[in-house]
Amino acid sequence: MPASSFLTRRSVFAASLFFALGPAWAQTLPDLLKLTIDKHPQITRGQALFDATEEVVKQAYSPFLPRLGVQHDEARSTNRPLGVFAAQQTRQTAAFLQWNLFNGGGDLARLNASERGRDAARAELEDAREELAFTLTDYYVAAVLGDRQVLNAKELVRDLSALANTVRARVESGASPDNELFQATSKLLQAKNQLALASGRQAGARNRLSAVAGTRVNWVVDPGFSSEVAMRRLDELVSIATAANPQVIAAESRALAAAADTRTAQSEWLPKVQFEARKNLTLDGPIQLQSGIERESLVSITYVIPLGGSTYFKWTELSARKAAADANVESLKRRIEAELGETREILFEQRAIARQIEERVAASVRVFDAYRLQYEAGKRSLIDLIIVREDQYASQESLIQNLAEQRIGTARVHRNLGQLRAVILDPNAARKSLAQPESEQTRDPAGRSAPVVSDVLRKG
């Protein structure tokens, strides 16, 4: 093969290896995310749980309103002092209105607990969406990785096939010994095995991605995440994560709900005040057995002291649960800080060595081209040429793997920041959001940390 055409082909391959499968033919990650985000069973489950908590909140408002009812009694009664010695049939119908005026603040505490539970369910639904986005990204990058590894293996097979043809021609002409053809053939078979394995991994990655996306994925393209987030200070990333990570928000809401539950238990120590108004509608039976009061109104004050101490022990139980919920919040924050610290450092190093690997790939391409010409001129051995080509293949594999790990590391950082969907769907809005980790817009009027999300997520 002429050296000029061979060099041209290799240059085209080097340029296309990491940019193959262009977006015109690809199913992009944002497109798949939009298609999947509200149809996946895990999201459907989270939405149903959130809807259930909405109904719980509505139920919690009910005790603040009076209850209206009708009561009908049928009885056989006697009244010996009034001369009714034989049991007589009586019927009585009355309408009543009952209103719980005060129960120690238990109704308000239950309402607060249900509202915090709803906030937690909402945050857990957002977390499920973020987790789905990360899973989809992980599988998508694996599919891109599989495509690039197949391309790299195919190029190795092409080069070794061309080399085997060259060696065969040299052996037939007597310029090279027979064992060189055996070496070239053996390396070619090894490369074909590597291609078969890469093709299997590629098909497996595609099938796994298709299963998560719920649709057949035929083409993928590099999502091209910017790993500049690794340049942010760790304390800044932790600050953003503690304000925006939906896992933290859900845990904080659960802790607030647990605090409201303890107030519910405390309300049992206070008296209960209830108002009741009753109006008799029908009376049937001996007059001696009927109530002489036509209209009744009642205000009752009740104070119960359980001698077994159940009220106190209920309060101590819920206090322990609140302590556990508070500890869970702190544990989550520490775990996220640890993951951010580890991933950020690894991502930083991957960025640093990527350029070195690129230089190694470029150098190995030039060395292989030079060694090939020298081999054809009889100045290099076949084994030298094969070693250089295998080194080129290995360096390209390293670069492919490095880029994939950078993509996943970047996605993992944004996942912990609660920003992955924004990064996928609207990178500009995500960067703007990341630039304001502690702005006034990140807190609601009550002072509770609110998610830092882009407009594209609010629309969703």
Residue pairs with C-beta under 8 A, 6 or more apart in sequence:
1 162
1 166
3 369
3 372
3 373
6 369
6 372
7 369
10 365
10 369
13 151
13 155
14 361
14 362
14 365
16 151
17 148
17 151
17 152
17 155
17 396
17 400
18 148
18 222
18 399
18 400
18 403
19 222
20 147
20 148
20 151
21 147
21 219
21 220
21 221
22 221
23 221
25 219
26 219
26 220
26 221
27 217
27 218
27 219
27 220
28 221
28 223
29 136
29 137
29 140
29 220
29 223
29 424
30 424
30 425
32 136
32 140
32 209
32 213
32 215
32 217
33 133
33 136
33 421
33 424
33 425
34 425
35 213
35 214
35 215
36 132
36 136
36 212
36 213
36 214
37 43
37 129
37 132
37 133
37 421
37 460
38 460
39 214
40 132
40 212
40 214
42 128
42 131
42 132
43 125
43 128
43 129
43 132
45 128
46 121
46 124
46 125
46 128
46 129
47 125
49 121
49 124
49 125
50 118
50 121
50 122
50 124
50 125
52 121
53 114
53 117
53 118
53 120
53 121
53 122
54 118
56 114
56 117
56 118
57 111
57 114
57 115
57 118
59 114
60 107
60 110
60 111
60 113
60 114
60 115
61 111
63 100
63 103
63 107
63 110
64 107
64 111
66 97
66 98
66 99
67 97
67 98
67 99
68 95
68 96
68 97
69 95
69 96
69 98
70 93
70 94
70 95
70 96
70 281
71 93
71 94
71 95
71 96
72 91
72 92
72 93
73 90
73 91
73 92
73 93
74 89
74 90
74 91
75 89
75 90
76 87
76 88
76 89
76 90
77 84
77 87
77 88
77 90
77 285
77 289
78 84
78 85
78 86
78 87
78 88
78 289
79 286
79 288
79 289
82 288
83 288
84 286
84 288
84 289
88 285
88 286
88 289
89 285
90 284
90 285
90 286
90 289
90 290
91 282
91 283
91 284
91 285
92 280
92 282
92 283
92 284
92 285
92 290
92 291
93 280
93 281
93 282
94 278
94 279
94 280
94 281
95 278
95 279
95 281
96 276
96 277
96 278
96 279
97 276
97 277
97 278
98 274
98 275
98 276
99 274
99 275
99 276
100 107
100 272
100 273
100 274
101 273
101 274
101 275
101 299
102 270
102 271
102 272
102 273
103 267
103 270
103 272
103 273
104 266
104 267
104 268
104 269
104 270
104 271
104 272
105 263
105 266
105 267
105 270
106 263
106 264
106 267
106 268
109 260
109 261
109 263
109 264
109 266
109 267
110 260
110 264
112 256
112 257
112 260
112 263
113 257
113 260
113 261
113 264
114 257
116 253
116 254
116 256
116 257
116 260
117 253
117 254
117 257
119 249
119 250
119 253
119 256
120 249
120 250
120 251
120 253
120 254
120 257
121 250
123 246
123 247
123 249
123 250
123 253
123 451
124 246
124 250
126 246
126 249
126 418
126 451
127 245
127 246
127 247
127 250
129 421
130 246
130 415
130 418
130 420
130 421
131 415
132 212
133 415
133 420
133 421
133 424
134 411
134 412
134 415
134 420
135 212
136 209
136 212
136 213
137 223
137 407
137 408
137 411
137 420
137 424
138 408
138 411
139 205
139 208
139 209
139 212
140 209
140 220
140 223
141 223
141 404
141 407
141 408
141 411
142 205
142 208
142 209
142 404
143 202
143 205
143 206
143 209
143 217
143 220
144 220
144 221
144 222
144 223
144 404
144 407
145 205
145 400
145 401
145 404
146 198
146 201
146 202
146 203
146 204
146 205
146 206
147 202
147 220
148 400
149 198
149 201
149 202
149 397
149 400
150 195
150 198
150 199
150 202
152 198
152 393
152 396
152 397
152 400
153 191
153 194
153 195
153 198
153 199
153 393
154 195
156 191
156 194
156 195
156 389
156 393
157 188
157 191
157 192
157 195
159 368
159 389
160 184
160 187
160 188
160 191
160 386
160 389
161 188
163 184
163 188
163 372
163 385
163 386
163 389
164 181
164 184
164 185
164 188
166 376
167 176
167 180
167 181
167 183
167 184
167 382
168 181
168 184
170 176
170 180
171 177
171 178
171 180
171 181
175 378
176 382
180 382
183 382
183 383
183 386
184 382
184 386
187 386
187 390
206 217
206 218
209 217
209 220
210 216
210 217
222 403
222 407
223 407
223 424
225 406
225 407
225 410
225 411
225 414
225 423
226 410
226 427
227 347
227 350
227 351
227 406
227 409
227 410
229 237
229 344
229 347
229 410
229 413
229 414
229 417
229 434
230 344
230 347
230 348
230 351
230 409
230 410
230 413
231 348
232 344
232 434
234 337
234 340
234 341
234 344
236 437
237 340
237 344
237 413
237 416
237 417
238 333
238 336
238 337
238 340
239 437
239 438
240 417
240 418
240 419
240 434
240 437
240 452
241 248
241 333
241 336
241 337
241 340
241 416
241 417
241 418
242 248
242 333
242 336
242 449
243 437
243 438
243 442
243 449
243 450
243 451
243 452
244 417
244 418
244 419
244 442
244 449
244 451
244 452
244 453
245 332
245 336
245 416
245 417
245 418
246 418
246 451
247 332
247 336
248 329
248 332
248 333
248 336
248 449
249 449
249 450
249 451
251 325
251 328
251 329
251 332
252 329
252 448
252 449
254 325
254 328
255 322
255 325
255 326
255 328
255 329
257 325
258 318
258 321
258 322
258 324
258 325
258 326
259 322
261 318
261 321
261 322
262 315
262 318
262 319
262 322
264 318
265 311
265 314
265 315
265 317
265 318
266 315
268 311
268 314
268 315
269 311
270 303
271 301
271 302
271 303
272 301
272 302
272 303
273 299
273 300
273 301
273 302
274 299
274 300
274 302
275 297
275 298
275 299
275 300
276 296
276 297
276 298
276 299
276 300
277 295
277 296
277 297
277 298
278 295
278 296
278 297
278 298
279 295
279 296
280 291
280 294
280 295
283 290
283 291
336 416
339 412
339 416
340 413
340 416
343 409
343 412
343 413
343 416
344 413
346 405
346 409
347 406
347 409
347 410
347 413
350 402
350 405
350 406
350 409
351 406
353 402
354 399
354 402
354 403
354 406
357 395
357 398
357 399
357 402
358 399
360 395
360 398
360 399
361 392
361 395
361 396
361 399
364 388
364 391
364 392
364 395
365 392
367 388
367 391
367 392
368 385
368 388
368 389
368 392
371 380
371 384
371 385
371 388
372 385
374 380
375 381
375 382
375 384
375 385
410 423
411 420
411 423
414 420
414 422
414 423
414 430
417 434
418 451
418 452
418 453
419 430
419 433
419 434
419 452
419 453
419 454
421 456
421 457
421 460
422 429
422 430
422 433
422 453
422 454
422 456
422 457
423 430
425 454
425 456
425 457
426 454
426 455
426 456
429 454
429 455
429 456
430 454
432 454
433 452
433 453
433 454
434 452
436 442
436 452
437 452
442 449
442 450
442 451
442 452
443 449
443 450
444 450
